[in-house]
C-alpha cells in the first residue's frame, strides 16, 4: 500500500509548499511517477518521465531506477544501457529487476510497446519492494475512523468525483452541493453552481463561491454553521469541515426516517431513543438506552436485541456474550451487532469500534438506520 504509515519516506516526494495531505490525495500513478523521477534525480540522471507508456519504452529510466533502489549486495548493473536493440535492452533490464525480486507483470515486449497498465503494476511492485526512501522525522497523519466513515457514506450516494480525501475533495463545494441535493431533492439551484473545469484566473474564487452556497443550503436546513464560511472549507479546515459533514450525514439519516414515518417535522434524538426502548420492551427484551452516550451501549446488547426485536429469530444468541467484561469481548459483540444490523437491511456506516467506544454521533446513526428498517417491516 502506498501510504505514509508503510513508507514514512514518502514525505521526501513533497514539492514546494505542498502538504502531506495534498501529496496523499494524488492518484497513485502520479505518486509513482514522482517517485521514479525522484530516484532518477538521486542517481544524478537528467532523465525524467511523464507517463508509463512512451517514456519508458527505451528501458533507460527503468535501468537507472533499478540500480538506484537496489539493496547493497544484489549486484545490479546498468549494462542494459549499452544494448541498442530495445527488446534485448528490456530483457537485460528485467534480468536486473529479477535480482531484487521484481521481475513481475511485464515482458520485454510490454516495455517496448509502452503498455501503460502493465508498466504501472511493474513500478508499483518495485515501489512496494524497494521504496528506497529514507524516513523523514515528520508527523504521520492517517485517515481516522470518523473521516473514513463520512467518506464511505458520501461515496455510497454516488457523488462525483469519488471522494478519496475528505478535505481535498470537498474544497470546491461541489460534492457538498450534490449531497444536499440527495438529502433534500430540489433544494439546489444548479444555476448558482460553478462546474469544473474552473477558470485558470479566478478558479479558486469559483470554488469558494460553491462552498459558500453549500453553507447557505445548510442554513436553509437549520444546520448550526456559526463561524464557518466557504474559505474554511476551501482551506480544508478539518474541524469545521467535519462539523458540516456530520450535520449532513445526520440530516440524510433523519430524512430517510421522516419519509418512512410519514412525518413532516424533524425526528429528534429523544424520539429515536423512545422508539428504541418501546421496541425493545415490546419484544420482551431487558436491554434499554437512556441516551446515545449510555455506557451500556459499549456491550452492543441493545443493538443486538433491537435487531432481533425487528426480525425475530435473526440473532443467534449462542454467539452473543451476555456480560462482555473486556475490550475483546465487547468487540466481538459489536462486530456481530453491526454485521447483523447490515444483514437485516440497515445502512450502517459506523464501525464496531464506534459502539465499543460509545461514539454518540455514530451510535445515533446506528439506531436511526435500524429504526428505518423497523418502519419498513
Protein Blocks (a to p, Z undefined) as FASTA:
>chain_A
ZZfklmmmlmmmpghjbcfklmmmpcfklmmmmmmmmmmmmnopabdcfbfklmmmnomm
mmmmmmmmpcghklpafklmmpmblklmmmmmmmmmmmnopaghiafklmmnopaklmmm
mmmmmmmmmnopacdddddddddfklmmmmmmmmmnopacddfblklmmmnommmmmmmm
mmmghkacfklpccddddfbhplmmmmmmmmmmmmmmmmnopafehiafklmmnopaklm
mmmmmmmmmmmmmmmmmmmnopabdcdfklmmmmmmmmmmmnopabdcfbfkbfklmnom
mmmmmmmmmmghkacfklpcfblcbfklmmmmmmmmmmmmmmnopacfbdfklmmnopak
lmmmmmmmmmmmmmmZZ
